[in-house]
Amino acid sequence: MLNNAMLNTYAPAQPASDTPAPGLSRRSFLTASLAAGGGLLLAVSLPRFVGEALAADGPFAPDAFIRIATDGTVTLVMPQVEMGQGIYTALPMLIAEELEIDLAGVRLEHAPPDGKLYTNPAIGFQVTGGSTSIRGFYEPLRKAGASARTMLVAAAAQMWGVDPASCDAAKGVVLHPASGRRATYGSLAEKAAAIPVPKEVALKPVDKFTLIGTPAKRLDVAGKVDGTATYGIDVKLPGLKVATVAACPVFGGKLKSVDDTEARAVKGVRQIVKIDDAVAVVADHMGAAKKGLAALKIEWDEGPNATLSTEEIVKQMAALATSGPAVDDKKVGDVAAAEAAAARTVKATYQMPFLAHATMEPLNCTVHVRPDSCEVWVGSQVLGRAQATAAEVTGLPAEKVTVHNHLLGGGFGRRLEVDSVTQAVKIAKQVDGPVKVVWTREEDIQHDIYRPYYYDQFAAGLDAQGKVTSFRHRVVGSSIVARWLPQAFANGLDFDAVDGAAGPYAFPNLHVDYVRHILPEGFVTGWWRGVGITHNAFIVEGFVDELAVESKADPVAFRRGLLANDARARGVLDLAAEKAGWGTTLPARTGRGIAVLFGFGTYMAQVADVEIGKDGAVKVRRIVCSVDCGVVVNPDTVKAQVQGGIVYGLSAALYGQITLKDGRVEQSNFDNYQALRIEEMPEIEVHIVDSREAPGGMGEPSTAGVAPAVVNAIFAATGQRLRQLPIDPDRLKGA
Amino acid sequence: MSFTLKINGTSHEVDVDDDTPLLWVLRDVLGMTGTKFGCGAALCGACTVHIDGAPTRSCITTIDTVGDSAITTIEAVGASPAGRHIQQAWLDLEVVQCGYCQSGQIMSAAALISDNKTPSDDDIDNAMSGNICRCGTYARIREAIKHAATAYAGEAK
């Protein structure tokens, strides 16, 4: 069922099992024109893959640009944004492989918001998220490179009066080996622009790759070690003011009144700006803005959520788990009959908390509103949405809004939202000149758009031999899709909430359904690294581990038995187990656990070794991770993403939770919303399966896999089954 | 109030309240944006600079406490052998992901190996524990510090 790798995690109009792999092999449509500076400008158009609702502006849309100047400079405009995941290296590798240029010396430019030119083919609009960049651009960008190379070769052949087939291209030069003639790409750029675009281009087979599959050095890091890299927060403009902001601490509340007498007296404070639900202090520098903000006497209209608490929300979700109404996701066989015939039924409830993102770069956005235009400087995963909200707030047409994208100091899904852009534009409308709105860390954590709380229930039937005869999984949680991508919210089913809800397993009788929990207005949930897979991998792998125990089976052997029809899943399972030394004896109070998952087109298994202190403290010693993500573009980036994703997931597993009391978030900074630190870092081994399958996403699977592996290892060490995150050391004391 | 600061070998005059954190003077008043804001409470280390060689969180260091001490920031840390070796190791070992915390990481690491050319894992933990990286580059940071320390020690011989 899941062997049918879903490229498009965001748009399953039907259940995954019925969704054909989107047609990346469809013919590209290419157009070329002369670039403004003279030279070859090549645009690649591709059909879109998402439903008509998202393709309102035409059936075909260009995706990326290659620019070759007459001096030979190659500029690649990056349709996807760089937030640490290494896409500013991987996408150039795809182009360079076919274009036959050296990576060194390539110039990179951030793409502006332009849904026609820079649509992500895997999702259907301009967005960096869902581990889709390589999956979406793997073929289009190689085609772009191949088409450009074909035209450059044709230009040279025409000039020399020879057959293009008798020419080669390498390292930015076209060669005619028979005559020894050569011409640089720069010298050919103008001529190549007049060459008709090839209708079809042949792409190199995998075994001819010379760049893809090598650990190419990252192209975005030099400025990140000497302070010269520019993130959104680093924007400098003449006359720029800095503002910091306090929104109503109760979600959905409004600003009632402000006494700003003392704030105005603070040196460097220039202006107090009031908007509907927040107040901002505009100053010469952030120090003055913060001091001014602290000096404000603010009265809030807390609104209807003033008593909201996590307990109340969880109580509602528990009730919904029983009452529904539930919407079916997957139904296979006859679960009721199988349960009636089962020797035993195992039931469990799992819960996952609200989570904040806590990107290292706090949210910020710089805006200059003029009567007839608006400029926005920001690091965003959704540039078109940033532009659209600025247009809406200012009342200007979108083409009058310029968005300058920047490097992102972490994304993790937080920068898939534009709430902070909306707010900054509202503030900037009242400021004469450009203003940089910077959120404090406290504001960033207390006004996040949170990963939903999930409340999941399972029931599984086992026969007398311990074989699983039925598997029932009900997911209860708020719907991100209904808000963020309403076109894809079909019949009340949130495809993300149930993504991976049966794991990679083939159960003979299966029922997955979903109950939507609606949060009070103003309290908003959104994407968080690993998205639906992070939720479902934790709870499914925890519960499957319980079933292995119930069946008195080895957890690896038990899973292998459920993966009879999935060789790639068995492959990563066995590889991780072998490399981790599965089955070897461990010292007292240590344990080893495994988890396997399929998500983002990638198969992964992780084996965790943990040690539990007498005080219940969990020390994760080692993670062995196996990954089959199909063709690997940059193996070093894959390793880095595994390492980083594990840290992000482990931070959440050990510490992450956002709780509410009196309508307010109780956490505020890194002291009470903790992140893993260097001394807690486990040893991580990464084993990559050599594969020719289509590439899978690598930004998120490892975040999803770590929590279940660790929780299963804790069970192995202590006999304590943790069905709720974060891990509670109190339950492990002396265990 | 007016303050004269010695930053990266140059004197800068600034006119701010005496309780203004050094971080904002660097970033917003002087435009030296390599030093990053992460938490404002000395919890994450993104704002680390050197004051007379000691790694210091500039977000809680008020300007009136700096006096005539020498401030070094990420923009100039490469001028010292320790800083240069750390930066090179960061590039050689591909430490960086989003990069936002790395200014602070590099400042803490440079201070470590300038004092200790054979840092143990414990030494690294102690020196680097205050620097959070949400991208999770810790394993490579550890390796890069060892790599840089070895290169630095070799050069010093």
Interface residues (C-beta under 8 A of the other chain):
Chain A: E82 M83 G84 Q85 G86 K217 R218 D220 V221 A222 G223 K224 V225 D226 G227 T228 A229 T230 Y231 I233 D234 K236 V242 V266 K267 G268 D284 H285 M286 G287 A288 K290 K291 A358 T359 M360 E361 P362 L407 L408 G409 G410 G411 F412 V438 T440 R441 D636 A640 Q643 G644 G645 I646 V647 Y648 S651 N669 F670 D671 A675 L676 R677 I678 E679 M681 E683 I684
Chain B: V16 D17 D19 T20 P21 L23 W24 V25 R27 D28 V29 G31 M32 T33 G34 T35 K36 F37 G38 C39 G40 A41 L43 C44 A46 T73 I74 E75 G78 Q87 W90 L91 E94 V96 Q97 C98 G99 Y100 C101 Q102 S103 I106 I124 D125 M128 S129 N131 I132 C133 R134 C135 G136 T137 Y138 A139 R140 I141 R142
